[in-house]
């Protein structure tokens, strides 16, 4: 099998090719870390050991990749593969995967290729590590490659915390052994390899260096120009960005000290309300780059050496999205009465018109570039002693491709910290290892090295300090004041602030240029009794109408029948849509799309007449007319507390079934799984499946997708067979039907942790 090593004979490796398939950027970051570790370990090797890093593209895999070297030596291929959604490969590598799956490829296509696969996953997802398993089995069992190490699947949510370190370090040790390099190099002792060169740029020299300050560019309406000579964004977007641009020295605009600033000063939590100058999402590209440099479809870093796919990979444009409204959808009083403080915001954004107007379909997602809170930026600058107004230019240390940044280049230090550095992220093991050499206090350096231990008491102490006590990078810098790396090293030590992806709750056919999302805000109290709010949550809370957020639209996991480029209509087989909580968002988009298509086909008025809510909603077990049609199963805690988008359904051509799990009697407490197996719900499931329809599930990962699948099996089994062996046979038959739906794309799941 593809996940079992075949114990190859000793081999000489002439180079190492690291390929990654990244969804949110984690695999890309680990690939860069792996390259640093290998290059450091092989620094004195003779002959040299070239190490390259690139996304997993068609040209980097058989049959497009160069054949192995003749003779005893060949490259070692190391594949780091993330699983996206419910067991699929990340979107950027799907062309490569489809190329591998061509049935006509001979079973010897990858003969001579030696590889090891590291899968990144999360056991809270039903199909843990499925993408890495697929790639490994196809290359080894299907195309004849040799697995030189067993497939490793890393669980990001493993007990004890620490992310992927627990599996990554032993795997790197095994890779080092294969290459004849010392295993202890996996610990990552010493500073990281130089990646960036930071050059100071005086105010008058910014333009001479090939760029302008963000403020100057916006004020002059001089914006980056794409490679084809066309403006990268519309003039409307330029004007919007310039309108609210904060002053260069406005880095601390919070009237009350927020949690991050309180943490770095060692005090209690603060007030999260933001007044004064806000710093919402602003992004631009350097004048000689495309604005869409923020969007790297290859997963986070440009390929080294050039891949044929890189130049032709679709690159969605970054759009200036203007905030229309940002309002809380949940009722705080109702939720608080049940001891629940969850908050969901509906954020509506307007995309530009004309050529920049996006075309999108139900199931698509919008990626938004968030920013750090001004007080957190100010705290970081204070701790590091960096001057916020200093203008800098960032280049690659090896003279290669321009680094992928979330900001202009040149830019001020404050702008780089606000837009690019994830300064409130949890510290990783390698962060401690790489910070230690910069500590001038011997005791502090020793403590950092202790925290960087791959295992044993040091690893346990790190998990307690960094994970159990929820410390951030800011807090580590506070706790180790003698460790002050230069800015170029901080750019390598601190991860990039990643854009956030949200399922669209709007439909282009019904809402035009207006995009809507439902964002659940993350707020919690740490074990050290500090109140903390996530970066995106603080960002959304601070947004106000007129603010502009850079973003782009990309396909999501869900692909609805009849909603693609052909215009779409009510699917002939109907659909079962299960979306508890914010999982309702893509189904709201789908329902509005269906209404718009049906209304257009019937030449209906633009605003439909509302029909009684009772005709559209079946809350707990009532039986509407079964058969083809779209049936939406929604679950929340309180009908009056978090019943998201409840005002929409009366006018839409769908049947809604809503479950409220925390409402007191006489309301029947229920979950979506209860509705699926109720007489009306089970009848709808069987009718849709029999008519050739599809089942869609969206929401939080964990138990929900598994429980929904089990409920669908129960609904399909129905009362067939009675009890005993007959019931077992009916359940087995229903299980086979669900497996068939999954394999043919008629059972789709989009979930998130």
C-alpha positions, 0 to 999 in steps of 0.5 A: 500500500502507498502508506507502507514503506517498502524498505528500499536498499541504501541509496545516494541522494543527489538533491532534495525536492520538497513539494507542498500542497497547502490550503491555508499556508501551514504546509507551505510554512512547514516546507520552508522550515524543512528546507531550512533544517536540511540546508543547515544540516547539509551546510558542510556536505561535500558534494553539496546537497541542493534543496528546493521548495515548490508547490505540488504542480503538474510539472513537478510530478510524473509524467511531467517531471524530469526523469530521475538521474542516471546511475546510483544517485537520484533526488529525494522527493519530500511531499507535505500535503494538507487535507482541505474540507472533508478529505479533498486536496487543496484547490491549488494542487487539484490540476496536479492531482487530476494529472496523476489520475489519468487512467492511461498512465502506465504503472511504471510512470513514477518508477525510479522516484523515491519519496516520503509523504507527510500528511497534515490533518486534524482528527476532528475531521471525518476524513483525517489525512485523506489527501495525503493517503490518496497521493501516496497510494496513487504514486506508489501503488498506481504509478510505481514510485518507491516510498522510502519512509512510511506515510506519516499523518500529523494531527493538529489537534492532538492531545497535549497541544503543540500542533504538528510538532509531535509528528514533524520532528520524528519524521524530519529525523528519519529524513535526515538519517536517509540523507546521512545527516545528523538526526539532532539537526531536526531540533532546529538549534541556531537561528534560521537561514537568512531569508530576507534582506531589509533595507532602510529607505529614506522618505525621499528615496521611496520613489527612487527605490521603485515604490511609494508609501501607501499613503502617497500612492493612495493620495496620488491615485497612483496604483500598481499596474498589472503585467498586462499593463492594465490597472490592478484595481479600479479607480474606485478602489484607489479612492476608497483606500485613500479616503480613510487611510490612517495617519502614518503615526497612528498605531495605537488607537484603542481608548482602552487597553485590549487583551494583547496590550495588557498581556505584554505588560503583565496586567489583566484583560482589557476592554475590546471596544475600539475608538479613535483611529481604526486600522481595518484591512488595507492592502496593496502591491508594490508598483512593479507587481500585481496586486494579486501577489497577496493571493498565491494560488500555489499555497504561499510561496512562489516555486523555486526554479520555475514550474510550467503551471506557475505562469498559467495558474489562475490568479483571482484578482484582489478586490477593494470590498467596501463595507456596507454594514456590519451588524450582530445577528445574535441576541445577547440577552437570550444567549446570555440567559443560557450561559452562552456568549457566542456572537455572530456578525453579518458583514456585507461588502460591496465589490467594485463594478465594471471589469472588477465586478466578481462573478461567483456561484453558490458555494464560493468563498471570499478570502479577506485580508485581516489586520492586527489591532492597532494596540497589539501593533503598538505593543509589538513595536514597543517591545522590539524597539522598532520605529513605526515610521521607518520606511523599509524595503524587503527583498529575498536574501538569495536574490530570488523572487520578491517575497510574498507580502501582505503590504506594499514594498517599500512600506513603513515598519508599522504597516508591515507589522499590522498587515503581515506578521501574525504577532498574536499567534501561538509560539511553535517549538521552532520559534523557541529554538530560533529565538534562543540564539538572540537572547543575551541573557544566558539563563533566558537562552537556556530556558528558550532551548529547554522549551525547544526540546522535541520531547521529554520534560522540555516539550511538556514544559513548552506545552504548558507554557505556550499551549495550556496557558495560551501565550502568544508571540507577544507574550514570549517577547515580553517574557524574554526581553533580552531576545531581540532579533533584527527585523529581517529575522523577525520576518522569518521567525513570525508566521505570515498573517493569513487571510480568512476564508468565509462561505458566501451567504449571498448570490450574485443572481440575487444580490449583484455586487453585494457579498454577505458573510456570517462570521462567528466571533471567537472570544475566550478567557485564558487559563491566566484569566485574560480575555482574548479575542481572535485577530479576525474577531477584533477586526470585524468588530472594528469595521464600520460602513465605508471601510475597505477590506481587500479580498478575493473570491474562490471556489469552495468545497460545495458545488451545487447542481445547476448553479454553475456557469450555465445559469442554473435552475432548480436541480431536477433531483432536488437537494438536502442541505444540512447547515447548523450554525454558520453552516447555513451561509452557503445554503442561504446563497443557494436559496437566493440563487434559486429564487432569482433563477426561478423568478427570472424564468417566470418573469416574476417581479423583482420583489416577490410577494411573501408567502406565509412563513408556515408554508415555507417552514417546518420547524420540528417534524411536520411533513411538507410535500416530499419529493424533488425540491430543496430541503434545508435543515438548520440547527441553532440553540435558540429560536430568538437568540441565534436563528440566523437569516430567519427573515429570509426563508418565507420568500425563497423556494425551499423547505426549511426545517429548523431545530432549536436545541436549547429552547425550553418546553413547550418547544421540542428540543432537537438537533438537525440529526433529529429532523433528518430521521423524523418522518418528514425529514426521512421522507425528504431524504429518500425522495431526493436521493431516489430522484437523483438529487444531492446532499450537502453538509456545512458547519463545524468539524468534529462530531457534526459531520459524522452524526449527520452522515449516520442520520442520513443512513438511518433515514435511507434505511427507514423502516425496511426490514423491521428488526433484527437481521432485516434491519441490519440488511437495510442499514447495510444497503443504506450505507452502500448508497451513501458511499456511492453518493460520496464517490460520485460527488452527490454527498458533499461536506464543507466543514471547518474547525 
